[in-house]
Amino acid sequence: MAYAELPVQSEEQQDIRFARSADGTRLAWAQHGSGPPLINVSCWLSHLQFDWQSPVWRHLLRDLGKFSTLVRYDERGSGLSDWEVTDFSLEARVRDLEAVVAAARLHRFALLGMSQGGQVAIDYAARHPERVTHLVLFGAWAGPPEWTEERRAEEDAYLSLIRAGWARHDPLFRRVFTSRFIPDASEEQMRWFDDLQRLSISTRNAIEARVARMAADVRHLLPRVRVPTLVIQARRDRAATLDEARELASGIPGARLVLLDSRNHILLEHEPAWRLFVRELRAFLATPGRQPDELPWTDGLHGLTAREREILCLAADGLTNSDIAARLVLSVRTAERHLSNAYLKLGLSGKAARTAAVAAMLRGGG
């Protein structure tokens, strides 16, 4: 394993924590920034420490952290998560996301599904619509490609390249993947991505993860996604196509498609497409998401007003009364009054009222 080659500290101070997935796999996760929670669903190649020093990923972490509390995690079999795993199925990856959500103690949040992470985000949003306020899909797709003879030969060639050269210090074989993902990168950026591939995942895991991803299919779930959705796609991306983006945008009710002028599957800091991506994402996340009164509450919560349920949602996210007041542009006293009214309607009192009310709300919303 390549951990010994990694820098001891990252450029951005962060707390790296661990969660356990349903099958016991240990997952490394971290969060930084400020603002509403946004979970970056892990996709092909990440490393919680290495990414902070990478000219390929650093700007994403920095810029998104300016307007969101960005939660990210290393996928099973890669980064700082457990490498000794055998199950890379879509179901296992969705369970991983559920484990990170539980560990981060989030109740309602936005999801960013990039590349293969888009399938996990779609599946999760279809299963847990009450938790997802916004869904963003970038360079993503719903199902496997059409397996023509030519496409199968191409995929076999990619797997052969991984077997032959993934673990080598010489990046010759890995450069094929680098050039496909970031064709307009500088030599420095390409070298960093070459290294990221070798450092973040083993040869065996890279092959098994890729095979599992190429078989995953969530096209049948698209009509079941009932949260505000933004699909963003680089026009000349070779790793994800316009047709795949159109399939997502047309299959998810009410989804909006934004096209960017870029060839890169991973947008780079210097290109105008990155600035447009950030503007679109920031504006989208600022729009109203699913409201608490649209959620499937239990009978005991139906007597609460929309504002009371909204405040309980924020309390479940761990916000203090002062934080809630600031978020909703209320006085602290008004926020406290709404909470007190909710406690009375739920038949709760005393010091444990807040904890009990939050627990009741979580049961109803989750």
VMD Tcl script that draws the C-alpha trace (Angstrom):
set ca {
  {0.00 0.00 0.00}
  {1.24 3.47 -0.89}
  {0.36 5.39 2.28}
  {4.03 5.86 3.27}
  {4.61 7.98 0.19}
  {1.94 10.52 1.10}
  {2.68 13.90 2.71}
  {2.12 13.89 6.45}
  {-0.07 16.98 6.47}
  {-2.46 18.52 3.98}
  {-2.52 22.18 3.08}
  {-5.98 22.59 4.56}
  {-6.41 21.63 8.17}
  {-9.25 19.16 8.43}
  {-10.50 16.44 10.74}
  {-10.50 13.05 9.07}
  {-12.92 10.65 10.68}
  {-14.07 7.11 10.02}
  {-17.42 5.40 9.58}
  {-18.38 1.77 9.20}
  {-20.51 0.68 6.28}
  {-23.17 -2.00 6.56}
  {-20.66 -4.76 5.71}
  {-18.05 -3.44 8.13}
  {-15.89 -1.60 5.58}
  {-14.12 1.36 7.18}
  {-14.68 4.63 5.31}
  {-12.62 7.79 5.74}
  {-14.59 11.03 5.59}
  {-14.01 14.71 6.29}
  {-15.78 18.04 6.12}
  {-14.78 21.68 5.78}
  {-16.26 25.02 4.79}
  {-19.35 26.84 5.98}
  {-22.94 26.94 4.80}
  {-25.63 24.36 4.07}
  {-24.33 20.78 3.93}
  {-23.28 19.42 0.53}
  {-22.09 15.82 0.21}
  {-19.66 15.15 -2.60}
  {-20.46 11.54 -3.46}
  {-17.16 9.78 -3.87}
  {-16.28 8.64 -7.37}
  {-13.30 7.34 -9.30}
  {-10.09 8.28 -7.51}
  {-9.92 10.47 -4.43}
  {-7.67 10.84 -1.42}
  {-8.73 13.03 1.48}
  {-5.18 14.30 2.06}
  {-3.64 14.10 -1.39}
  {-6.52 16.03 -3.02}
  {-5.80 19.15 -0.95}
  {-2.36 19.45 -2.52}
  {-3.47 18.55 -6.03}
  {-3.77 21.26 -8.73}
  {-6.51 19.07 -10.20}
  {-8.82 18.95 -7.14}
  {-7.69 21.71 -4.77}
  {-9.78 24.48 -6.34}
  {-12.95 22.38 -6.06}
  {-12.42 21.89 -2.34}
  {-11.54 25.53 -1.79}
  {-14.30 27.14 -3.87}
  {-17.16 24.87 -2.82}
  {-16.18 25.28 0.82}
  {-16.82 29.02 0.50}
  {-20.61 28.55 0.34}
  {-21.24 25.04 1.66}
  {-20.18 22.67 4.39}
  {-18.59 20.17 2.05}
  {-18.59 16.54 3.21}
  {-16.47 14.13 1.20}
  {-15.20 10.62 1.65}
  {-12.85 8.12 0.06}
  {-14.57 5.25 -1.66}
  {-14.24 1.72 -0.40}
  {-11.00 0.22 -1.66}
  {-9.27 3.56 -2.13}
  {-7.70 6.56 -0.42}
  {-7.74 6.32 3.36}
  {-10.70 3.93 3.39}
  {-10.24 0.17 3.67}
  {-8.44 -1.38 0.69}
  {-9.14 -5.01 1.59}
  {-12.63 -5.19 0.11}
  {-14.26 -7.38 -2.52}
  {-17.71 -5.85 -3.02}
  {-17.70 -2.82 -5.33}
  {-21.38 -3.10 -6.30}
  {-23.72 -0.14 -6.56}
  {-25.64 -1.42 -3.54}
  {-22.49 -1.44 -1.43}
  {-21.62 2.08 -2.53}
  {-25.09 3.37 -1.64}
  {-24.72 1.76 1.80}
  {-21.40 3.56 2.13}
  {-23.08 6.90 1.47}
  {-25.74 6.06 4.07}
  {-22.98 5.30 6.59}
  {-21.26 8.64 5.96}
  {-24.57 10.51 6.30}
  {-25.17 8.80 9.65}
  {-21.63 9.49 10.87}
  {-21.87 13.16 9.90}
  {-25.26 13.38 11.67}
  {-26.91 15.06 8.73}
  {-30.64 15.03 8.20}
  {-31.19 17.18 5.11}
  {-28.50 18.05 2.61}
  {-27.62 18.49 -1.06}
  {-25.85 15.80 -3.08}
  {-23.15 16.35 -5.71}
  {-22.68 13.26 -7.87}
  {-19.76 13.54 -10.26}
  {-18.83 10.91 -12.84}
  {-19.60 7.41 -11.48}
  {-20.71 9.02 -8.23}
  {-23.80 10.18 -10.10}
  {-25.31 6.69 -10.05}
  {-24.91 6.46 -6.27}
  {-26.44 9.93 -5.84}
  {-29.42 9.04 -8.04}
  {-30.03 5.78 -6.17}
  {-29.77 7.50 -2.79}
  {-32.09 10.35 -3.83}
  {-34.70 7.85 -5.06}
  {-34.49 5.90 -1.76}
  {-34.34 8.88 0.59}
  {-36.16 11.83 -1.02}
  {-36.97 13.24 2.42}
  {-33.27 13.82 3.10}
  {-32.09 15.34 -0.19}
  {-32.78 19.04 -0.74}
  {-30.93 19.34 -4.09}
  {-29.30 16.90 -6.50}
  {-26.43 17.96 -8.77}
  {-25.10 15.58 -11.41}
  {-21.92 16.55 -13.23}
  {-20.30 14.46 -15.97}
  {-22.55 11.62 -14.85}
  {-24.58 8.88 -16.50}
  {-27.36 6.49 -15.59}
  {-26.51 3.18 -17.24}
  {-23.79 1.16 -18.95}
  {-22.76 1.91 -22.53}
  {-24.12 0.07 -25.53}
  {-21.76 -2.88 -25.74}
  {-20.89 -2.87 -29.41}
  {-17.93 -4.95 -30.56}
  {-15.85 -1.78 -30.82}
  {-16.86 -0.56 -27.36}
  {-16.11 -3.94 -25.79}
  {-12.66 -4.01 -27.41}
  {-11.98 -0.52 -26.07}
  {-12.96 -1.52 -22.53}
  {-10.79 -4.64 -22.70}
  {-7.89 -2.43 -23.72}
  {-8.44 -0.15 -20.71}
  {-8.45 -3.12 -18.33}
  {-5.26 -4.41 -19.90}
  {-3.60 -1.03 -19.38}
  {-4.54 -1.10 -15.70}
  {-3.13 -4.61 -15.27}
  {0.10 -3.76 -17.05}
  {0.99 -0.38 -15.67}
  {-1.17 0.88 -12.80}
  {1.34 0.25 -10.02}
  {4.46 1.33 -11.94}
  {6.25 4.53 -11.02}
  {6.53 5.23 -14.75}
  {3.14 6.81 -15.59}
  {3.16 5.75 -19.26}
  {0.10 3.48 -19.00}
  {-1.81 5.67 -16.53}
  {-1.29 8.70 -18.78}
  {-3.89 7.21 -21.15}
  {-6.55 7.70 -18.47}
  {-5.16 11.08 -17.47}
  {-5.36 12.35 -21.05}
  {-8.93 11.14 -21.32}
  {-10.07 12.84 -18.11}
  {-8.16 16.14 -18.38}
  {-6.94 16.59 -21.99}
  {-6.36 20.33 -21.55}
  {-4.30 20.01 -18.37}
  {-0.78 21.34 -17.97}
  {2.07 18.87 -17.58}
  {2.13 19.59 -13.84}
  {-1.57 18.80 -13.51}
  {-1.18 15.62 -15.55}
  {1.70 14.44 -13.36}
  {-0.39 15.00 -10.24}
  {-3.26 13.00 -11.70}
  {-0.86 10.27 -12.81}
  {0.33 10.03 -9.20}
  {-3.19 10.20 -7.77}
  {-4.16 7.09 -9.70}
  {-1.25 5.06 -8.35}
  {-1.47 6.35 -4.78}
  {-5.21 6.19 -4.31}
  {-6.04 2.61 -5.33}
  {-4.41 -0.76 -5.99}
  {-4.33 -2.48 -9.36}
  {-6.79 -5.16 -8.24}
  {-9.21 -2.66 -6.77}
  {-8.99 -0.41 -9.83}
  {-9.97 -3.32 -12.08}
  {-12.77 -4.67 -9.88}
  {-14.19 -1.21 -9.21}
  {-14.20 -0.35 -12.91}
  {-15.89 -3.62 -13.89}
  {-18.61 -3.07 -11.28}
  {-19.19 0.52 -12.39}
  {-19.52 -0.42 -16.03}
  {-22.32 -2.82 -15.10}
  {-24.28 -0.47 -12.81}
  {-27.61 0.83 -14.11}
  {-30.03 3.30 -12.46}
  {-32.04 4.29 -15.51}
  {-35.17 2.74 -14.01}
  {-34.81 5.04 -10.99}
  {-34.75 8.34 -12.88}
  {-38.55 8.91 -12.82}
  {-38.51 8.28 -9.05}
  {-36.14 11.16 -8.31}
  {-38.41 13.88 -6.90}
  {-35.93 16.48 -5.72}
  {-34.76 19.61 -7.56}
  {-32.04 18.41 -9.94}
  {-29.33 20.18 -11.93}
  {-27.44 18.27 -14.63}
  {-24.15 19.87 -15.71}
  {-22.14 18.56 -18.64}
  {-18.98 19.60 -20.49}
  {-19.86 19.63 -24.19}
  {-16.71 17.84 -25.41}
  {-16.09 15.52 -22.50}
  {-14.91 12.12 -23.78}
  {-15.51 10.27 -20.50}
  {-19.19 11.27 -20.26}
  {-21.26 12.18 -23.30}
  {-23.91 14.74 -24.10}
  {-26.36 11.95 -24.88}
  {-25.88 10.55 -21.37}
  {-26.48 14.00 -19.85}
  {-29.63 14.43 -21.94}
  {-30.85 11.04 -20.73}
  {-30.45 12.19 -17.12}
  {-32.10 15.57 -17.67}
  {-35.04 14.13 -19.61}
  {-35.53 11.16 -17.28}
  {-35.60 13.06 -13.96}
  {-38.80 15.11 -13.59}
  {-38.10 18.85 -13.72}
  {-34.32 18.51 -14.10}
  {-32.42 21.34 -15.77}
  {-29.43 20.81 -18.08}
  {-26.49 23.25 -18.19}
  {-23.78 22.78 -20.83}
  {-20.21 23.99 -20.35}
  {-17.60 24.72 -23.00}
  {-14.85 22.30 -22.00}
  {-13.17 19.05 -23.01}
  {-12.27 18.14 -19.45}
  {-14.11 15.52 -17.40}
  {-12.63 17.20 -14.32}
  {-12.89 20.97 -14.72}
  {-9.61 22.81 -14.17}
  {-9.18 26.03 -12.25}
  {-7.96 28.18 -15.13}
  {-10.84 27.50 -17.54}
  {-13.97 29.71 -17.78}
  {-16.12 26.58 -17.52}
  {-15.03 26.16 -13.90}
  {-16.19 29.65 -12.95}
  {-19.53 29.03 -14.66}
  {-19.86 25.68 -12.86}
  {-19.35 27.37 -9.48}
  {-21.86 30.14 -10.29}
  {-24.50 27.65 -11.44}
  {-23.96 25.38 -8.46}
  {-24.04 28.22 -5.95}
  {-27.20 29.71 -7.46}
  {-28.92 26.32 -7.60}
  {-28.15 25.49 -3.98}
  {-29.51 28.90 -2.96}
  {-32.92 28.11 -4.45}
  {-35.57 26.55 -2.21}
  {-35.15 22.82 -1.95}
  {-37.66 20.33 -0.62}
  {-39.63 22.01 2.12}
  {-40.34 20.28 5.44}
  {-44.09 20.31 4.80}
  {-43.49 18.19 1.69}
  {-41.91 15.39 3.71}
  {-43.66 12.23 4.90}
  {-44.13 13.06 8.57}
  {-45.60 10.72 11.11}
  {-49.04 11.38 12.52}
  {-47.57 12.91 15.64}
  {-45.92 15.65 13.62}
  {-48.81 16.62 11.36}
  {-50.01 19.20 13.87}
  {-46.82 21.27 13.50}
  {-46.67 24.28 11.23}
  {-44.26 24.35 8.29}
  {-42.03 26.80 10.22}
  {-41.99 24.57 13.30}
  {-41.02 21.54 11.22}
  {-38.37 23.59 9.42}
  {-36.82 24.65 12.71}
  {-36.84 21.08 13.99}
  {-35.05 20.00 10.81}
  {-32.32 22.54 11.51}
  {-32.13 21.41 15.12}
  {-31.65 17.87 13.83}
  {-28.75 19.13 11.72}
  {-27.11 20.21 14.99}
  {-27.75 23.96 14.78}
  {-28.12 25.95 17.98}
  {-31.01 28.34 18.51}
  {-28.75 31.23 17.51}
  {-27.68 29.40 14.36}
  {-31.30 28.66 13.46}
  {-32.28 32.28 13.97}
  {-29.43 33.47 11.73}
  {-30.23 30.91 9.02}
  {-33.93 31.86 8.90}
  {-33.40 35.60 9.52}
  {-35.37 35.49 12.77}
  {-34.71 36.75 16.24}
  {-33.40 34.16 18.65}
  {-36.50 34.69 20.76}
  {-38.77 33.93 17.78}
  {-36.86 30.74 17.01}
  {-37.17 29.70 20.65}
  {-40.90 30.41 20.60}
  {-41.41 28.17 17.56}
  {-39.48 25.41 19.27}
  {-41.51 25.80 22.47}
  {-44.74 25.59 20.48}
  {-43.50 22.42 18.78}
  {-42.65 20.87 22.14}
  {-46.13 21.66 23.48}
  {-47.85 20.15 20.43}
  {-45.74 17.01 20.77}
  {-46.52 16.78 24.49}
  {-42.91 17.29 25.51}
  {-41.43 19.35 28.30}
  {-38.34 19.72 30.40}
  {-34.65 19.65 29.54}
  {-35.00 16.61 27.27}
  {-37.75 18.15 25.12}
  {-35.42 19.24 22.33}
  {-33.77 15.82 22.06}
  {-37.12 14.02 22.08}
  {-38.63 16.38 19.47}
  {-35.64 15.92 17.16}
  {-35.85 12.15 17.58}
  {-39.56 12.18 16.70}
  {-38.87 14.33 13.65}
  {-36.05 12.02 12.48}
  {-38.31 9.01 12.77}
  {-40.94 10.78 10.78}
  {-38.62 12.08 8.09}
  {-36.28 9.13 7.80}
}
mol new
graphics top color blue
foreach p $ca { graphics top sphere $p radius 0.5 }
foreach p [lrange $ca 0 end-1] q [lrange $ca 1 end] { graphics top cylinder $p $q radius 0.2 }
display resetview
